[in-house]
Amino acid sequence: MYQPNYQRPGYPKPFSLQESSTGKSWECSEPPAIFGGEMINGDHLKQKVILYSKILEDDMKMLGLKIEYHNNNIKFLKTEIDKLDESILDMQVSLGKYHSSSVSTMEEGSFEHFQSEENTIEQILQKEKSAAGVLCHLKKRQPTLATSIELAKDVVGIVATLGKVGGENLSRLFSEYIGLDTMMAIVCKTLKGVKALETYDKEGRINKICFPFFCRPYVGDFVANDPQRRLALLKPRLPTGECPHGFLGFAVNMIDLESINLSCLTINGHGLRETLFYSLFSRVQVYKTRSEMQLALPCISEGALSLDGGMIRSNGVFALGNRNEVEVRFPISSGSPSLPGDYLETQERAKLMKWERDRFFEDMQREHTLLNHVKITFEHKKDEFLKLIADGEAYVSQ
């Protein structure tokens, strides 16, 4: 009979269930028939019924303990598998961020087309009649004037310049998802800044969209020991309980904030990620491929993107076919994606955890097999016990 590997740390210690209280093996033999054949007196019959019913009761108690034992093993193994799944997923997300930033570079074979912060500002400047274009023009051509006017004093920045992403793919996808108007929106600290913008353009000669930095913030925990203060959002789960294959992370956590923007807080202490970017991306999920994203539909409720161009809006609408590229895009975090220092170590740890998970899963399957066998034996003993009682009552009534 299979015995689980109890040498693993934390594995529950097995019970000793080899013998019943009568000294018999818990898998005892069938009790002999006691109500057929020769006539026996009532006292002798009563003693035999008590004896065999006691044997069956002891057997069922032992089997009950065995069932509890296997159930405890299964619960323990399931907990360990869930922990490993969570750790493996975190590592896959970490490795996936590198792939998401490098995939377009590998396809193009160079780093020359990467979107820089200067590119983003130049793209905004081309929109001369937008509030964002006017603001960028003032800061670039007349920086002294830009800092003195009421309009600029309460401005945090332009959405497109407040965050960076890990590669060209994400730059295009994220910019398209929220749209040109939002990318060009001016983020204000308070309503005072919004009103100042209205005053500056009384005749309505410029196109403007204001985004309040003080919008409703995310309520929840943050990733521990993360200098970027990423949001601790629950990972998506399929009806089977598994995380969808190809899931890379949440868009809101793939925005990189520079130190100056990380220190930008509301009067209540909320940062740009949990206010501005959470209001823009909410829980939009990012996947490697469109096919993997479609397979994950049961657990997508607030939109999703895939690195090969797939897009599902928060209202469930699919964006299909060729789409026009947004003229203003997020800058990328670096000129060329480099292999993280702990990439290979993380990859090896993920492989080791997958191997360990497979071993735990095999153990759990064996425990299920043993549990089913014990349950069947228990039902047989139960039927024997009930039949013994019924036969005894029938014999007495004769």
JONOR-V843802 format. One record per run of one state. SS is the DSSP state (hx for helix, st for strand, lp for the rest). FROM is the first residue (numbers start at 1). LEN is the number of residues. Records with the same first field share a line. If there is no record, write none. Layout:
# JONOR-V843802
SS = FROM-LEN  FROM-LEN
This chain:
# JONOR-V843802
lp = 1-18  20-5  26-16  109-8  126-4  142-1  149-1  154-1  162-2  166-2  179-1  184-2  189-2  201-6  208-2  213-9  223-8  232-15  255-1  257-2  263-10  282-3  288-2  296-1  300-4  307-4  313-5  320-11  333-10  398-1
st = 19-1  25-1  130-1  155-4  164-2  186-3  207-1  210-3  222-1  231-1  247-4  256-1  285-3  304-3  311-2  318-2  331-2
hx = 42-67  117-9  131-11  143-6  150-4  159-3  168-11  180-4  191-10  251-4  259-4  273-9  290-6  297-3  343-55
